[in-house]
Amino acid sequence: MINLNFRKKMADNWFSFLQEQICKEFQLLENSRIKFSRREWKKEKTKEGGGVSYLLSGGKIFDKVGVNKSTVSGKFQKQFRSKILGAGKNGDYWASGISVVAHMKNPKIPAIHFNTRYIVTTKEWFGGGMDVTPSFEDLKEKKIVHKKLQEICFQNKKNYKKYKKWCDRYFYLPHRKEPRGIGGIFFDYETDNWVKNFKFVRELGLAFIDISKEIINRKKKYKWIIKDKEKQLLKRGRYVEFNLLYDRGTKFGLNSGGNIDSILMSLPPEAKWK
């Protein structure tokens, strides 16, 4: 078995590499004078890590896309420890991961979210997933997304049906009694067989790039009107509600001393409520 420090280093390096690849491919999709800005941050007054955030906004494809990677360590707050696998009495943790949220200028193109992470407490596990939030129904697009995610799960002997159901339950707004989007896959607490889980996480990251490119290229020339944009902004309101009320990543970041600007980068640049 690979020792723990090497496992941490491998995961950390992979998330950094994937971040660079996503930014490279998304910049090619954007194909405009608008470029990603890069910002580094560190946990305040500590030597417990930090992260790198890339942001592109006001583009011809992306209204706003954030690509965050962080590696942090420390102690969970006492009131938060009971909610984390293996946090124990001391609350020590180490965590590395990547998170991407893309809000599109063209309302016919859905918002896309992806994240994967590796967390070490007294236990260690992988988690993450990918989901898509359209403003307009498109059954063909839904089939494309789920078919490709199913293939990745099958190739890695992962339970696609379980992950899909988990995603549907997770990305649900109970106060609205409605799903956030068309789902995807969601998984957490993958503790068995580190090597196979790490392979799955890597392949899912690359599949996210391929799926995103297919979704965007398929619709980037679609015509839209102001009425379509209004519908998108209302859907974004639902996105904001979920991320602020229910999202685990938001809560984890805030409770682990993460950078607030990076944590809230998932929020769209504009949203509306009736």
URWO-V42794 format. One record per backbone hydrogen bond with DSSP energy under -1.0 kcal/mol. NH is the residue of the N-H (numbers start at 0). CO is the residue of the C=O. If there is no record, write none. Layout:
BEGIN
nh:co
NH:CO
NH:CO
END
This chain:
BEGIN
nh:co
6:2
7:3
8:4
9:5
10:6
11:7
12:8
13:9
14:10
15:11
16:12
17:13
18:14
19:15
20:16
21:17
22:18
23:19
24:20
25:21
26:22
27:23
28:24
29:25
30:26
36:54
38:52
40:50
42:48
45:42
49:70
50:40
51:68
52:38
53:66
54:36
55:64
57:62
58:61
62:102
63:102
64:55
65:100
66:53
67:98
68:51
69:96
70:49
71:94
72:47
73:92
75:90
79:76
80:76
82:79
83:80
86:83
90:86
92:73
93:119
94:71
95:117
96:69
97:115
98:67
99:113
100:65
101:111
102:63
104:60
108:105
110:132
111:101
112:130
113:99
114:128
115:97
116:126
117:95
118:124
119:93
120:122
121:85
124:118
125:189
126:116
127:186
128:114
129:184
130:112
131:182
132:110
141:137
142:138
143:139
144:140
145:141
146:142
147:143
148:144
149:145
150:146
151:147
152:148
153:149
154:150
155:151
156:153
157:152
159:157
162:158
163:159
164:160
165:161
166:162
167:163
168:164
169:165
170:166
171:169
172:177
175:172
176:172
177:172
179:170
181:131
184:129
185:162
186:127
189:125
190:188
196:192
197:193
198:194
199:195
200:196
201:197
202:198
203:199
204:200
205:201
206:202
207:203
208:204
209:205
210:206
211:207
212:208
213:209
214:210
215:211
216:212
217:213
219:215
221:218
228:224
229:225
230:226
231:227
232:228
233:229
234:230
235:231
236:232
237:233
238:234
239:235
240:236
241:237
242:238
243:239
244:240
245:241
246:241
250:246
251:247
252:248
253:249
254:250
257:252
262:258
263:259
266:263
271:232
END
